[in-house]
Amino acid sequence: MMRPVDLLTPGASALSRPALRAAQPAGTPFAGMLEQELAKPAPVTFSRHATERLDDRRIALTAADRAGLEQAVDEAAAKGGRESLVLLGKLALVVSVPNRTVITAVPADEASAHVFTNIDSAVVAPR
């Protein structure tokens, strides 16, 4: 005859509560670590269209350009921007701020022939 196993009584299970607590590093509760990770802004990404536009024109962004773009998107987000025109040197980028995604990219020499619609803000990115 088999005896039933009582998993609800403290100390009755194979893993005791102190053993479970020891698995977590002291001072780093999961909720705190999760909040820290969620508070970090996601990196700015590029849509397929924006990537193709940059590749077709042989435009490469430097690390400084990317840092300036990140800062510009952070500033637009802080002011409540949703679709922003970011002016980055000789490049105009339309960015979906909540998604942190560059939608399209236009070199400044071509931008004079374009009208940018459906934007609610513009940011001049630091260089």
C-alpha positions, 0 to 999 in steps of 0.5 A, spaced: 500 500 500 502 506 498 502 513 502 499 519 499 504 525 498 503 531 502 506 537 498 502 542 502 505 541 508 511 546 510 517 541 510 513 535 506 516 536 499 523 534 497 525 542 496 524 546 502 523 553 502 530 555 504 533 551 499 529 555 494 531 561 497 538 559 496 538 559 489 537 566 488 543 571 489 542 575 495 540 582 494 538 581 487 530 579 487 527 577 480 522 583 480 528 588 481 532 585 476 526 585 471 524 592 473 531 594 471 531 591 464 524 593 463 527 601 464 532 600 459 530 603 452 530 598 447 535 600 441 533 604 435 532 599 429 531 600 422 525 597 418 527 593 411 525 600 407 530 604 411 535 599 411 534 598 403 534 606 402 541 607 406 544 601 403 542 603 396 545 610 397 551 607 400 550 610 407 553 607 413 552 610 420 557 611 425 557 609 432 557 616 434 551 617 429 547 611 432 548 614 439 546 621 436 540 617 433 538 614 440 539 620 444 534 624 439 529 618 439 529 619 447 528 626 447 522 625 442 519 620 447 520 624 453 516 630 449 511 625 447 513 624 440 510 619 436 512 619 429 518 624 428 523 627 423 530 626 426 535 630 422 542 627 423 547 631 419 546 630 412 540 625 413 533 626 415 530 620 418 522 618 420 522 614 426 516 611 429 518 613 437 514 608 441 517 602 436 523 605 436 524 604 429 527 608 423 521 608 418 525 611 412 531 615 411 532 621 406 539 624 404 539 632 405 540 633 398 534 629 396 530 632 402 529 638 399 524 635 394 520 631 399 514 633 403 514 629 410 507 628 412 504 624 418 510 627 423 508 630 430 515 632 432 522 634 429 529 633 433 535 635 430 540 630 433 547 631 436 553 629 432 
